[in-house]
Amino acid sequence: MKVFIAGVDGYLGWALAQHLVKRGHTVAGNDIFLRREWVEEVESTSATPVYSIDERLAAFREVHGVDLIFREVDLLDYPALREFLAEFQPDAIVHLAEMPSAPYSMIDQKHAAFTQTNNVIGSLNVLWAMREVCPDAHLVKLGTMGEYGTPNVDIPEGFFEIEYRGRKDVLPFPRQANSFYHLTKVHDTNNTMFACKTWGLRSTDIMQGVVFGTRIDAMGDDPRLFTRLDFDQCFGTAVNRFCCQAVVGHPLTLFGSGHMRRGFLPLRDSIQCLTITIENPPQKGEYRVFNQFEETYTIEELAQKVKEAGAAVGLDVEIGYYENPRTEKHEHYYNPDRQHLIDLGYVPTHDVVAEMKIMLQDLLPHRDRIMEKREILVPDIWWDRERHRAQQISPETTK
Ligand SMILES: NC(=O)c1ccc[n+]([C@@H]2O[C@H](COP(=O)([O-])OP(=O)(O)OC[C@H]3O[C@@H](n4cnc5c(N)ncnc54)[C@H](O)[C@@H]3O)[C@@H](O)[C@H]2O)c1
């Protein structure tokens, strides 16, 4: 198949491109290196070195024996995006090119407005370009499990049957996002669902859990082919951040009680699921939702697992409890479905401690790079600091 990856220079995109060419697909992609700039802006760096795009593309050709067709195109540059898609004529478009951090979107007005413009208009442009130049392509759109929030009932995959005042319908499950970033994904969901209904486009909207991991098999041992791994408060997701903290002997920065439960999955599972989705497209006009995670864990359970993995590689890992800068429930019900991908053949990794050991071993040689940025390991971007302090929001009062 011909697969277009929007955001191919990013954490998931760079890994996915390599996995897909190994399976015989032709891959093209765009990026404008915003992720590199954002991480610099928050005064951090990737724990694993990230090579220039020219070095990456050369290594891709040398090791995989094919070219990754790449163009530096902004999703907000509609004519350039449209032209690239018109020329490439993809069977599938995997849309990863969004600003992916909740804390970054909560810094101030400028960052919230940037996030919403980049993500919502970028995604809208993808829909319009598909309609105009490749209406039969399958859009694999990356959303997040964070779209649903933490409702006190089970979470289905996108839709649920409801009876209200004696009448029944199948409706979109309510979205209760908890940051301006997560809200962009909700807006994308509505726009994508509407485009499928109105124009007959086809799409799979992936509600993905939090991803962790340094590698997938397709990367081999060439460091130019490794993906990035961030550990700052904005772009370092929970387990990635914990593993980096573990290798430099910093306490793991658990927020609040650590009882918040979320869906998580290793990078290799994310790539496996995206590949299954691409290779099993929906019907024309169909909009479907897949929840994508290996398992749900509390943040505290994950910290304990990192501690266990650390002990296995000779690290004495300490767990620290920090004031939670986010406004969120600490004690809550959480039970999402994830059956659609299993039905299509997804085999979850399950042994996440083994995955964490691989991560720690990959990160240990880069201990100095993380050590240099040690001062950014404790979070200080608040959802609403004044209100939080005034109300003395504690794990008990946020139940
Ligand atoms: N990594 C996770 O844990 C996770 C979890 C759930 C959902 N997601 C979603 O998956 C997608 C990919 O995540 P990631 O971790 O690879 O993020 P990433 O930031 O590493 O990758 C996104 C890439 O898109 C590029 N990009 C952003 N805006 C662009 C634009 N306007 N034009 C061109 N390129 C642009 C960035 O430069 C970056 O390289 C995101 O949409 C994210 O919200 C990620």
PDBQT file of the ligand as one rigid body, heavy atoms in Angstrom, charges set to zero:
ROOT
HETATM    1  N1  LIG A 401       2.982   9.647  22.105  1.00  0.00    +0.000 N 
HETATM    2  C1  LIG A 401       1.880   9.409  22.819  1.00  0.00    +0.000 C 
HETATM    3  O1  LIG A 401       1.938   8.928  23.960  1.00  0.00    +0.000 OA
HETATM    4  C2  LIG A 401       0.535   9.708  22.226  1.00  0.00    +0.000 A 
HETATM    5  C3  LIG A 401      -0.614   9.274  22.908  1.00  0.00    +0.000 A 
HETATM    6  C4  LIG A 401      -1.868   9.550  22.366  1.00  0.00    +0.000 A 
HETATM    7  C5  LIG A 401      -1.975  10.251  21.184  1.00  0.00    +0.000 A 
HETATM    8  N2  LIG A 401      -0.836  10.677  20.546  1.00  0.00    +0.000 N 
HETATM    9  C6  LIG A 401      -0.989  11.434  19.296  1.00  0.00    +0.000 C 
HETATM   10  O2  LIG A 401      -0.218  10.810  18.291  1.00  0.00    +0.000 OA
HETATM   11  C7  LIG A 401       0.318  11.800  17.409  1.00  0.00    +0.000 C 
HETATM   12  C8  LIG A 401       1.820  11.618  17.301  1.00  0.00    +0.000 C 
HETATM   13  O3  LIG A 401       2.394  11.698  18.593  1.00  0.00    +0.000 OA
HETATM   14  P1  LIG A 401       3.956  11.776  18.802  1.00  0.00    +0.000 P 
HETATM   15  O4  LIG A 401       4.215  11.379  20.206  1.00  0.00    +0.000 OA
HETATM   16  O5  LIG A 401       4.632  11.061  17.687  1.00  0.00    +0.000 OA
HETATM   17  O6  LIG A 401       4.192  13.351  18.667  1.00  0.00    +0.000 OA
HETATM   18  P2  LIG A 401       5.391  14.133  17.963  1.00  0.00    +0.000 P 
HETATM   19  O7  LIG A 401       5.307  15.549  18.402  1.00  0.00    +0.000 OA
HETATM   20  O8  LIG A 401       6.682  13.441  18.222  1.00  0.00    +0.000 OA
HETATM   21  O9  LIG A 401       5.044  13.997  16.413  1.00  0.00    +0.000 OA
HETATM   22  C9  LIG A 401       4.264  14.924  15.713  1.00  0.00    +0.000 C 
HETATM   23  C10 LIG A 401       5.067  15.418  14.541  1.00  0.00    +0.000 C 
HETATM   24  O10 LIG A 401       4.241  16.272  13.759  1.00  0.00    +0.000 OA
HETATM   25  C11 LIG A 401       4.964  17.429  13.384  1.00  0.00    +0.000 C 
HETATM   26  N3  LIG A 401       3.995  18.499  13.187  1.00  0.00    +0.000 N 
HETATM   27  C12 LIG A 401       3.185  19.085  14.103  1.00  0.00    +0.000 A 
HETATM   28  N4  LIG A 401       2.447  20.041  13.530  1.00  0.00    +0.000 NA
HETATM   29  C13 LIG A 401       2.778  20.067  12.216  1.00  0.00    +0.000 A 
HETATM   30  C14 LIG A 401       2.355  20.834  11.105  1.00  0.00    +0.000 A 
HETATM   31  N5  LIG A 401       1.467  21.827  11.228  1.00  0.00    +0.000 N 
HETATM   32  N6  LIG A 401       2.887  20.570   9.893  1.00  0.00    +0.000 NA
HETATM   33  C15 LIG A 401       3.807  19.581   9.745  1.00  0.00    +0.000 A 
HETATM   34  N7  LIG A 401       4.281  18.841  10.767  1.00  0.00    +0.000 NA
HETATM   35  C16 LIG A 401       3.755  19.091  11.982  1.00  0.00    +0.000 A 
HETATM   36  C17 LIG A 401       5.935  17.671  14.526  1.00  0.00    +0.000 C 
HETATM   37  O11 LIG A 401       7.062  18.406  14.113  1.00  0.00    +0.000 OA
HETATM   38  C18 LIG A 401       6.280  16.256  14.970  1.00  0.00    +0.000 C 
HETATM   39  O12 LIG A 401       7.455  15.768  14.360  1.00  0.00    +0.000 OA
HETATM   40  C19 LIG A 401      -0.084  13.156  17.982  1.00  0.00    +0.000 C 
HETATM   41  O13 LIG A 401      -1.227  13.610  17.298  1.00  0.00    +0.000 OA
HETATM   42  C20 LIG A 401      -0.428  12.836  19.417  1.00  0.00    +0.000 C 
HETATM   43  O14 LIG A 401      -1.375  13.739  19.933  1.00  0.00    +0.000 OA
HETATM   44  C21 LIG A 401       0.396  10.415  21.035  1.00  0.00    +0.000 A 
ENDROOT
TORSDOF 0
